[in-house]
Amino acid sequence: MRVLAIAAHPDDIEISCAGTLARYKKMGWDVFMCHVSNGNQGHAVIMPDELRAIRRKEFLNSAALLGAEGLTCDIDDLCIYGDMREHREKVMDIIRYARPDVIITHSPNDYMPDHVAVSKLVFDASFVSTLPHYTTREAYYETLTPIYYMDTLAGLNFVPTEYVDITDTYEQKMEMLKQHESQLTWMKDHDGIDFAEFVSTCARYRGLQCGAGYAEAFTPCYAWPKVKAERYLP
């Protein structure tokens, strides 16, 4: 079995679903992590070209801790457009390459344009990827994969219907997050927050909601025929 997490920026997966991916890995699943943007605007001092390389390295270090394959569409920050054919085809090729049984991505109600655009791209690309005569670099993938939307930042405008207990994988999640040193600095400078503490607090709060030490929250994409009777979350 194979799971693909597709997020906007190189640290978004760690924020919202790394504990869940670690549980999939423990179950023997193949795990693919993809960031659509290269994250080149996320710093007050480091210039975009240098930051792009730094963030790619941070992401690959994080993926290596999980034993996941790290992928990217390498689009500049704030240049992701949900209605652009070129961007949809980049995401299609990620899906066709990974051939997942489950996809995890951003909620369409998330807080910033890149997240919202990626959510739409994944929704659209997951369908178009199944069309044999719509050709891209990768061969078509015949499965219309269930999609789960992960928690929004701080859980705002998001009502979970599914929880994953990540108590046993919480430390791994946080270690993956800590690989993104540039972003821990950026969030302190730009937003005035200790981002590791922020992520930990959100995981603890979701855990309180479902009777776990720590948890991550999701809701399925309610669109036919993506809704399945089986539970695909671990």
C-alpha positions as CSV (number, residue, x, y, z in Angstrom):
1,M,0.0,0.0,0.0
2,R,1.1,3.5,-0.8
3,V,0.3,6.9,0.7
4,L,1.1,10.3,-0.9
5,A,1.1,13.6,1.1
6,I,1.0,16.6,-1.2
7,A,1.4,20.0,0.5
8,A,2.3,23.5,-0.6
9,H,5.5,24.2,1.3
10,P,8.4,22.0,2.4
11,D,7.4,22.0,6.1
12,D,3.6,21.8,5.7
13,I,3.5,18.0,5.9
14,E,5.4,17.9,9.1
15,I,3.0,20.4,10.6
16,S,-0.2,18.6,9.9
17,C,0.3,14.9,9.0
18,A,3.8,13.7,9.7
19,G,2.7,11.6,12.7
20,T,0.1,9.9,10.6
21,L,2.7,9.2,7.9
22,A,4.9,7.7,10.5
23,R,2.1,5.3,11.5
24,Y,1.6,4.3,7.9
25,K,5.4,3.6,7.7
26,K,5.2,1.4,10.8
27,M,2.4,-0.5,9.0
28,G,4.7,-1.2,6.1
29,W,3.3,1.3,3.6
30,D,5.4,3.1,1.1
31,V,5.3,6.8,1.9
32,F,5.7,9.7,-0.6
33,M,6.0,13.3,0.5
34,C,5.7,16.1,-2.0
35,H,6.0,19.9,-1.7
36,V,4.5,21.8,-4.6
37,S,6.3,25.1,-3.8
38,N,10.0,25.4,-3.3
39,G,9.5,27.8,-0.3
40,N,11.8,30.5,-1.7
41,Q,10.0,33.4,0.0
42,G,10.0,32.1,3.6
43,H,12.8,34.1,5.2
44,A,13.5,37.7,6.1
45,V,17.2,37.6,5.4
46,I,18.1,34.7,3.1
47,M,17.6,35.5,-0.6
48,P,15.2,33.3,-2.7
49,D,17.7,31.3,-4.7
50,E,19.7,30.4,-1.6
51,L,16.6,29.7,0.4
52,R,15.2,27.3,-2.2
53,A,18.3,25.1,-1.9
54,I,18.2,25.3,1.9
55,R,14.6,24.3,2.1
56,R,15.0,21.4,-0.3
57,K,17.8,20.1,1.9
58,E,15.7,20.5,5.0
59,F,12.8,18.7,3.4
60,L,15.0,15.8,2.2
61,N,16.5,15.5,5.7
62,S,13.0,15.3,7.2
63,A,11.8,12.7,4.6
64,A,14.9,10.6,5.3
65,L,14.0,10.4,9.0
66,L,10.8,8.8,8.0
67,G,12.2,6.7,5.2
68,A,9.9,8.4,2.7
69,E,10.6,9.4,-0.8
70,G,10.7,13.2,-1.1
71,L,9.3,14.8,-4.3
72,T,8.7,18.4,-5.5
73,C,7.0,20.4,-8.2
74,D,9.5,23.3,-7.6
75,I,7.1,26.2,-8.2
76,D,8.0,29.5,-6.6
77,D,6.1,30.6,-3.5
78,L,2.9,32.5,-4.2
79,C,3.1,31.5,-7.8
80,I,0.9,28.3,-7.5
81,Y,-2.4,28.6,-9.4
82,G,-5.2,26.1,-9.0
83,D,-6.5,26.8,-12.5
84,M,-3.2,26.6,-14.4
85,R,-2.9,23.6,-16.7
86,E,0.9,23.4,-16.3
87,H,0.6,23.2,-12.5
88,R,-2.2,20.6,-12.7
89,E,0.0,18.5,-14.9
90,K,2.9,18.7,-12.5
91,V,0.7,17.4,-9.8
92,M,-0.7,14.8,-12.1
93,D,2.8,13.5,-12.7
94,I,3.4,13.3,-9.0
95,I,0.2,11.2,-8.5
96,R,1.0,9.0,-11.5
97,Y,4.5,8.4,-10.3
98,A,3.5,7.6,-6.7
99,R,0.4,5.6,-7.6
100,P,-1.1,6.1,-4.1
101,D,-3.9,4.2,-2.4
102,V,-4.5,7.3,-0.3
103,I,-3.7,11.0,-0.8
104,I,-3.4,13.6,2.0
105,T,-3.5,17.3,1.2
106,H,-4.6,20.7,2.4
107,S,-8.1,21.6,3.2
108,P,-9.7,23.9,0.6
109,N,-10.5,26.3,3.5
110,D,-6.9,26.8,4.6
111,Y,-5.4,30.1,5.5
112,M,-3.2,31.2,2.5
113,P,-3.3,31.1,-1.3
114,D,-0.7,28.4,-1.9
115,H,-2.5,26.0,0.4
116,V,-5.9,26.7,-1.2
117,A,-4.4,26.3,-4.7
118,V,-2.7,23.0,-3.9
119,S,-6.0,21.6,-2.5
120,K,-7.7,22.4,-5.8
121,L,-4.8,21.1,-7.9
122,V,-4.8,17.8,-6.0
123,F,-8.6,17.4,-6.3
124,D,-8.5,18.1,-10.1
125,A,-5.3,16.1,-10.8
126,S,-6.5,13.0,-8.9
127,F,-9.3,12.7,-11.4
128,V,-7.5,13.7,-14.6
129,S,-4.6,11.3,-13.7
130,T,-7.0,8.4,-14.4
131,L,-7.6,9.4,-18.0
132,P,-5.5,7.2,-20.3
133,H,-5.6,9.6,-23.3
134,Y,-4.5,12.7,-21.2
135,T,-0.8,12.2,-21.6
136,T,1.9,13.7,-19.4
137,R,5.4,12.5,-18.6
138,E,4.2,9.6,-16.4
139,A,1.8,6.9,-17.5
140,Y,-1.8,7.2,-16.4
141,Y,-3.0,5.8,-13.1
142,E,-6.3,4.0,-13.3
143,T,-7.3,4.4,-9.6
144,L,-9.4,7.3,-8.4
145,T,-7.7,7.7,-5.1
146,P,-9.5,8.7,-1.8
147,I,-8.4,12.1,-0.6
148,Y,-8.1,13.2,3.0
149,Y,-7.8,16.9,3.9
150,M,-5.4,17.6,6.8
151,D,-5.9,20.1,9.5
152,T,-5.7,23.9,8.8
153,L,-3.1,26.0,10.6
154,A,-4.3,26.4,14.2
155,G,-7.4,24.3,13.3
156,L,-9.4,27.4,12.2
157,N,-12.3,26.9,9.9
158,F,-11.8,23.1,10.1
159,V,-14.2,20.6,11.7
160,P,-12.5,17.1,11.9
161,T,-14.4,13.9,11.2
162,E,-11.4,11.6,11.6
163,Y,-8.6,11.5,14.0
164,V,-5.3,9.6,14.1
165,D,-3.7,8.9,17.4
166,I,0.0,9.9,17.0
167,T,1.1,9.5,20.6
168,D,3.6,6.8,19.6
169,T,4.9,8.8,16.6
170,Y,4.7,12.3,18.1
171,E,8.5,12.6,18.8
172,Q,9.3,11.5,15.3
173,K,6.9,14.2,13.9
174,M,8.6,16.9,16.0
175,E,12.1,15.7,15.0
176,M,11.0,15.9,11.4
177,L,9.7,19.5,12.0
178,K,13.0,20.5,13.6
179,Q,14.8,19.8,10.4
180,H,13.2,22.9,9.0
181,E,15.5,25.3,10.9
182,S,15.0,28.1,8.5
183,Q,11.3,28.1,9.1
184,L,11.5,28.0,12.9
185,T,13.5,31.2,12.6
186,W,11.1,32.7,10.0
187,M,8.0,32.0,12.0
188,K,9.7,33.7,15.0
189,D,10.7,36.7,13.0
190,H,7.5,37.0,10.9
191,D,4.8,35.9,13.2
192,G,6.4,36.1,16.7
193,I,5.7,32.5,17.6
194,D,7.7,29.5,18.7
195,F,6.6,27.3,15.9
196,A,7.6,23.9,17.4
197,E,5.5,24.8,20.5
198,F,2.7,25.9,18.2
199,V,2.6,22.6,16.4
200,S,2.9,20.6,19.6
201,T,0.0,22.5,21.1
202,C,-2.2,21.8,18.1
203,A,-1.4,18.1,18.3
204,R,-2.1,18.0,22.0
205,Y,-5.5,19.8,21.5
206,R,-6.6,17.4,18.8
207,G,-5.5,14.6,21.1
208,L,-7.8,16.0,23.9
209,Q,-10.7,16.0,21.4
210,C,-10.4,12.3,20.7
211,G,-9.0,10.9,23.9
212,A,-5.4,10.5,22.8
213,G,-2.1,12.0,24.0
214,Y,-1.5,13.6,20.7
215,A,-3.5,13.4,17.4
216,E,-3.8,14.7,13.9
217,A,-7.2,15.6,12.4
218,F,-8.6,15.0,9.0
219,T,-11.8,15.1,7.0
220,P,-12.4,13.1,3.8
221,C,-13.1,14.7,0.5
222,Y,-16.8,14.1,0.1
223,A,-17.0,13.7,-3.6
224,W,-18.1,10.6,-5.5
225,P,-16.5,8.2,-6.0
226,K,-13.7,9.2,-3.7
227,V,-15.7,8.3,-0.6
228,K,-15.1,4.7,0.4
229,A,-16.7,2.4,3.0
230,E,-13.2,1.4,4.3
231,R,-11.1,3.5,6.7
232,Y,-7.9,4.3,5.0
233,L,-6.3,6.3,7.8
234,P,-4.1,4.3,10.2
